[in-house]
Amino acid sequence: EIRHALSGQRSRDFLKRCAESSDFISAVGERFRDHVRMADREMVLRFCAFRMLGPEEYQRAMDPFLDSANSRLDDQRQVTNDELDRLAHDFMGAMRLGHGIFGDDAFRKPPGAGGRPPVNRALFESWSVTLAAAVDSDLVIDADDVAASAVDLMTNDYDYIDSITTSTGDPRRVRYRFAKAREVLGLS
């Protein structure tokens, strides 16, 4: 909310447009439609930050990383209108592919006894950016195989489980979860 209030009109309009898209709502669910705390726009910004800057540029803390990406979105010299349109296109493609592979469980940990888990931001940022790269590469994807491999990671790879559960802002964990998503999709 604070970032939104301090950002420029260009980034606010862009993030809102992506967050209100049917592709995003289909992938993450109705709970994120016009989210009061703007969690929807933060998730879009996370995609943009990692898509533009890459996980290797992430250093120590999420807020400064997202602030930097937001500033770039506001600056037409750093992100042209064509690049902004491409970013939106990449985002929509990632949302469609994520929903196509994972269905209503996209960007969520496997369901447990407590019912359907919420969207996990660490899964969202790593998988959405990786899915956008897969769309770019015209990779042929076996959705069932990818979904099964992702569930296997989230249940058997304890380093991966830690990377999406605790201290998710640790740079090593950020890079690990991105590397694993790329590995599952065959982009490594």
Secondary structure, DSSP 8 states (H G I E B T S, - for coil): -HHHHHS-HHHHHHHHHHHTSHHHHHHH-GGGTT-TT-HHHHHHHHHHHHHHH-GGG--S-HHHHHHHHHHHHH-TTTS-HHHHHHHHHHHHHHHHHHHHHHGGGTTB---BTTBS--B-HHHHHHHHHHHHHHHHTT----HHHHHHHHHHHHHH-HHHHHHHHSSTT-HHHHHHHHHHHHHHHT--
